[in-house]
Amino acid sequence: MSEQEWKPTVNPWLMILPVMLATFMYALDETVANVALPHIAGSYSVSSQESIWVLTSYLMASSIVIPMIDFLCKFFGRKNLFMLAVFIFTLASFLCGISNSIGMIVLARAMQGFGGGCLMPMAQAVTMESFTGEARNKAMAVFGMVVVVAPILGPIVGGWITENWSWPYIFFINVPVGFLCIALAKKFLQDPPYARKQAGTHLDKFGFLWLCVWLVPLQIVFDKGNDADWFNAPWICWLSAIALTGAVLFFYSQVKGKNPLVKLDVLKDTNYLFGTGMLILVNAVLLASLAILPQMLQYMMGYDSFLSGLAIAPRGLGCLTATIIFGSLGGRISYRTYGLIGLCCLATGGWMLGLLNLQINPMNIAIPNFIFGLGLVFSFMPITTLSCITLRNDQMTNASGLQNLLKTIGGAVGTSLVATMISRFSQVHQNGLVKNMTDLNPAFADRLQMYAGSFINQAGDMANSLNMAGKMLYNQLIQQSTLCAYMTTFKVFAIACFILVPFMFLLKGEQKN
């Protein structure tokens, strides 16, 4: 039997059960800590900016290990690697829960990322290889739903656990799930010939070195750049130069090396090239929006951790609705049409979130999130499938590894940069609004006098009353400028999704579901 003709001897749906469970666990942990960041920051007495490292260390560690998957699969065998990765992820989850400092939890999250980074590419490859024809479409729809729904459920699950138990339990819940996943994998998972343990496998040591030289400084730059005023700080310039050099050397080593970490020849496939580029941006928008929406609801509107996570629940409902629609319509709509609808829904939902204000009701949050959820499934699923549908089965592990590397980098960069976007847009809006805080503006003068009159009994004289009124108006200015920054950021996400629409027409191949 040739490699291309290989078929599992067990029911394929049973075979993908452990990989789907592991994918859900990994994707959930991308965002489960989002709503708990204020609690984590308080536990370790660090700033909210420093607490973001809990998210980005996980994503960047995942990025580093993903290109090694092809080598690791050949060295251990894919089934053995899968169970080892789940074990590392589970152990790291336990260490996150018992961490007693910000340094320990960041290191534990990085370890979690090293284990988890292997899971999603292997799951994607197993799903694509185990099915053919219409069954593959259904399996990829399930995979797409897991990939999209899990990060959306993360803030809900994390918020409920944080409010009702305590934040360490958002990591402890992975322990029983991880051991269940290992047991299922040992029973049902099978390796095709090209994914089994192979003799004479060599690691591209220099490629791995240049990858670390690229990604580690890059993440530090994105995490600390805003605090250091970016390129006005010499050390940011040096780290940026090191990261750029590492990136150039990494890609050069992958092209020229005999046993590269990733085989870049898959980028010659136009479907794969354009599809992966689109997925990078969509993943950046997804994770960045999930990072700032709970923060906006907690800091600007007084939501607690659970309510801020629950406010995102309509995204999950939108994802479920889109999956049902996709399954029921069968082959009557092409993947390209699904993708166009999905990108338009993402853009529309993002733009609606950009129209929020402090006088809103829950439906103003629920409706755009539902539309956003529809867009995630309708975009992720067809773009992922079309990007890999023209590749051979023996290219799947390498291709999915490279694709997930770039997607994860996009998500990490998006999560880091969104904090800078909020800070800078807030300054821009504050500068624009403060021009109206002058006695020459009748509206400002009237509001100042009204507030001063309400403080006269407390302040004792008009001078102190005017001072208190001015401080109150300035606090309102800060609040309004910060809200405007969130709104502008969501509108930027919307524009980015609209820009992707023409690229759907560059994806060719099988177009029917």
N, C-alpha and C positions, 0 to 999 in steps of 0.2 A: 504493500500500500504506500503510495507517495504521500509526502507531507501535505500536499494540497487536498488529498482525499481523506485525510484523517477525520474520524468522527468519534466522539466520546461513547463509551459503552454504557454509561448511565444516562438517565434522563437529563438533557441539558439544563432544564430549569432547576433540577436539584444541584447540578454542578455549579451554577452561577449563584446559588443561594448564599454560600459563605462570602463570595467576593462582593455581592451586593450589600450584605450586612457590614462587611469591613469598609466598603466605600461610604456607606451611610455614616458609620462611626467617624471616619476620617473627615468627611465633609462637614458633619455636625460640629466637630471641634475647631473648624476654621472660624466659626462665629459664636460658639456657645459662651465664650468668655466676654463677648462684647459688652453685654449689659452689666456684667459683674466688675468691669474695670474700675468704677468708682470705689467699690468695696475692696478690691485688691489693692488699689492705690492707698486707701485708708489703712489697710492692715499693715502695709510696709512703710507708711509715711513718705510716699513718693508723689510726684506730680502726675497729673493725668497724661501728660506727654510721655513720661517715662513708662507709665503703665501700658502704653501702646506696644512696647517691646514684647509684651506677652503674646500679642497677635503676630507681629512681624517676625519674631524669632522662629515661630512655628512655620510660617510660610517660607522663609528663606532657607531653613534647614531642609524642608521638603524639596525646594528647588535644587539644592546641592546633590541630594541623593538620587533624584529622578533620572539623570543621565546615566547613572551606573546600573540601571535596572537590567539592561540587556546583558552586561557582563555578569551581574549577580545571578540572573536566571540561569546562565550557562554554567556558572561556578557551583551553585547549590542545587539547581533544578527549580523550576518555577513554583511547584507545590511546596517544596521545602522553604524557599525564600518567602513565600506568602505567609506560612505559619510563623517563621522567624520574625518577619516584619510586624505581624499582629502581636506577638509576644513582647517585642521591644516597645511598641505603642502602648500596650497594656501596662507594662512596668513603668514607663514614663508617666502615664496617667496617674498612677499611684504616687509617684514622686512629686508630681505637681500638687496633689492634694495635701501632702505633708510638708510642703516647702515652708521655710521660716524666714525667707528673705527674698527680695526682688531678684537678686542674682541667682538664687537657687531655682526659682520658678522659671526664670528665663532660660536657664540651662536645661531644666527638665522639659520645657516646651520645645526646645531645640531637639532634644532627644526624641520627643514625641513626633516631631516633624520628620526626623530621620527614618523612624519606623513607618509613619503614615505616608510619607512621600512615595513609597513603593506600591502602596495599595491600589490607588486609583488607576494608574497605567496598566497594571496587571489585570484589574477588573475589566477595563475597557477591552484589552486584548482578548481575554477569555470569553467575553460576551460576543465579540465580533467573530471569533473562531468557532464557537460552539453551535452557531445557528447559520442557516442559509435562507435566502429568499424572504418570504413574508414573515417567517418566524424571527429572522434577524431583525427586521424592522420593529417587531413588537418588543423584542429583548432590548434593543437600543432605546426604545421609547421608555421602558422601565428604567434603564440605566440613566437616561437623561433626567427622568423625574427624580431619581435618587440624588443625582449630582446637584440638582437645582433646589429641591425641597429641603434637603438636610441643612444647608446653610441658613435657610429661612426659618426652620424650626429651632435652630441653635439659640437665638436670642429668647425665644419663648420658653424653651426648656431651661436655659440658663437663668432667666429671670425668675421663674417659678421656684427653682431649687435655691437660688440665692435668697429669696424673700422668705421661704418656708423652712429651709434648713440652714445652710451656709455655703459660701462660694466653693470651698474645697470639694463638695459633693458633685459639682459639675464635672470633675475629673474622676472621682471614685466610681461613678456609674459606668465608666468604660471597662472596669475590671471584669465583672461577670459577663458582659457582652463579648469582650475579647476572648475569654476562655471558651465561650460557646462557639465563637467563630472558628477557633482553632480545631475544636472537635468536629465541626461540620466539614471543614476543609480536609481533615485527615480521612473522613469517610467518603466524601463525594468528589473532591477535586482531582482531576486527571491532567497529565501533561501530554501534549502532542510531541512527536519526535524532536522537533526543532526547539522545544522549550525544556528538554530534559538536561540533566547534568552532563557536561561535556568535558573531556580531558583536554589538557593543553590550553586552557583559557587564560588569557593574560589581561591584567588591568592596565589601562592607559593612565599611568601614574602622572605624567606631565599634564595630560588633559584634566585630570582631577585637581591637580595643583592650580592650574590656571583658572579653573572654574571657581575655586575658593578665593583666589586673588581677585577675581571679578566680582563675585556676589557679596562677600562679606563686607568689603569697603563700601560697595554700592548701597547696601542696606543701612550702614552707619550714616552715610551721607543723607539718605532720605529721612532717616529717623531724627537726626540731630541738626540737619541743615537749617531748618527754620529757626531754631533756638540760637544758632551761631550766625545768623544773618547771611546764610549761604556763602557765596563766593567772596564775600568781604572777609571771611575767615581763612587765613592761609592753610590751616590743616584740612579744611573742607576741599580746597583746591588740590592739595596733595593727594588726599584720598580719592578724589574724582579722577585724577590722572592715573593713579594705581589701578582703579576699577576699569578705566578705559583700556589701559594696557593689558590687563588680565583678560578682558573680553576679546580683544584682537588676537592675543596669543591662544586663547581657548579655541576660537573658530579656525584659526590657522592650523592648530594641532589636529583638529578634527578632520580637516580637509587633507592634510599631508600624512597623518599618522597611519600606520598599518592596522592597528587595532584600536580605533577611536572609541570613546565612550558612547557617542551617538553617530550614526551614519547620516550625514547631511544630504546624501543623494536623494532622500525622500522629498527634499525641498524642490527638486526638479519637477515634481508633480504639481501642476498649477492648482488643482483642487486642494491639495494638502497645504500649499503655500498660502493661498488666499484665505482658506478656511481657518487655518491656525492663526493668522493675523487677526481675523475677525473675532475669534474666540478669546484672544488676549485682551482685546478692548472690552468685550462684553463681560469677561470675568473681572476685570478691573472695576467696571461700573457696578457690578453686583456686589463685590466685597466692600468697595468704598461706600456705597449707599447703605449697606448693612452696618458699617462702622459708625456712620454719623447720624442716621435716623434715630436710633435709641438715645444717643447723646443729646440730640435736639429735644426730644420728648422729655428727657429727665432734667436737663439744665434749663430749658426755656419754658416748659409747660408743667413742671412739677410732677411728672409721672414717676412711679417707683419702678424698680427693675422689672418686675413681672408685667406691669401694665405697658411699659415701653416695648417689651418683647411681644406681648399679646397684640399690640397695635400693628405688628408686622404680619400677624397670622393670615390676613386676607391674601398675602402673596402666596402662601401655601395653598389656599383655596383656589386661587387663580391657576396655580401649577396643576392641581388635581383636575380642574375643569378642562384645561388645555389638553391634558393627557387623555381624558375621556373623549373629547372631541376628536383628537388625533386617531384614537383607536376605533371610533365608530364610523368615521368617514372613509376608512380604508384607503384604497388607491385613487380616490376621486380627486385628490388635491396633490399637486407636486410638492416636493421638498422645497423648491425655490419659492413657491407661493407661501408655504408655511413660514419660511425664513423672512420673507418680506413683511408678512403680517406681524411676526414676532418682533422684528426691529421697530416697526411703527408703534406697536404696543409699548415697548420699552421706552421709546422716545416720548410718547403721549403720557405715560405714567410718570416719568421723570419731570416733564414740564408741569404737570398738575401738582406734583410735590413742590415745585418751585413757586407755586402761587399760594402756599400756605401762609397764614398769619396767626397771631396769638389768640384771636377770637374765632376759634374753629370748633366744630363738633367732631365726634369720632368718625362720621362718614366721610369727612374731608380727608382723612388719613386712609380709611379703608378702601375707598373707590380707586384712587391712584395705585395703591399697593396691589389690589386685585388685578388691575390692568397690567401692572408691572409683572405680576406672577404669570399671567397669560403669555406675555412676551418672552419670559425666560425659557419656558418649555418650547414655544413655537420657534425660537431662535437657536437655542443650544442644541436641541435634538437634531434638526435637519443639517445644521452647519457641521456638527461633529460627524454625522454619518456621511455627508457628502465629501468631507475632507479626507476620509479614509477609504471610501468605497472603491476607489480605483487602485488601491494598493494590494499587494499579494499578502496572503496570510502570514508568511514568514517575515514580513516587514512590520507587522502590526505592533509587536512589543516595542521595537525601536521607535516606530513612528508615534505611538501613543506616549512613550517616555519623553521624547523630544517635545511633543505637543503640550504635555502636562507641565514640563519644565517651563516653557515659555508662558503658559497660562498662569502658573503659580507666581512667576516673576511679575507678570502683569498685575495679579491680585495683590502681591506684596507692595509693589510700587504704588498702586492705586490707594491702598490702605494708608501708606505713609504720606503720600502727597496730599490726600484729602484734608489732613490736619493743617497743612500749609495753606491750602486753598481757603479754608474757613478763616484762618488768621489774616491772610492778605486781603481777602474780599471784605472782611470786617473793617480793616483799616481804611479801605477805599470808601466804603459806605459811611463810615464815621466821619471821614474828611468831607464828604459831600453833605452830610446832615448838619454838621457843626456850623456850617456857614449860615444856617437859618437861625442859630441861637444868638440873636442880636436884638437889641432894643429897637432897631429899625424895622423889625418884623412884628407887625401888630399881633399876630397869633401867639408868638413867643412871649411878648410883653404881657398880654392878657393872661396867659397860662401862668407866668411867673408871679403876677400879682395875685391870682386866685390861690395858688399854693401858699404864697407868703401870708395871705390872710388867714389861711387855715392853721398856720404855725404860730401866729402871733401870741396866743396864750402860753404856748409851750416855750417859745424863744424869749419872750419878755420885751423885745423891741423889734422895730421894723428891720433894722440892719441884720440882726441874727435870723429873722424870718426869711429875708431875701436870700441869705447865704444857704439856709436849709432848703429853700425852694429850688435854688440853682443846682445844688447837689442832687436833689431828687430828679430834676429834669435831665441832668447829665447821666444818671443811672439809667433813665429811660432811653436816652440816646444810645448808650452802650448796648442795651437790650435790643433795641430796634436794629442797630447796625449788625449785631451778631445774627439776628434772625434773617436780615437781608443777605448775609453771607451764606447761610444755609440755603436760602432760596436760589441764589445765583449759582451755587455749586450744583444743585439738582438740575438747573437749566443747562449747565455745561454738560452734564451726563446725557440729557435729552438730545442736545445738538450732536454729541459724539455718536449716538445711536442712529440719528438721521443720516449722518455722513456715511455710515456703513451700508445703507440701503443699496446704492449702485453696485457694490461689490458682490451682492448676491447673484447678479447676472454673470459674474465671472466663474461661478461654480457650475461645472458641467457633470455629465455622467447620468447615472440612474436618477430619475426625477420623480418617480412615483413612490408613495408610501406602501 
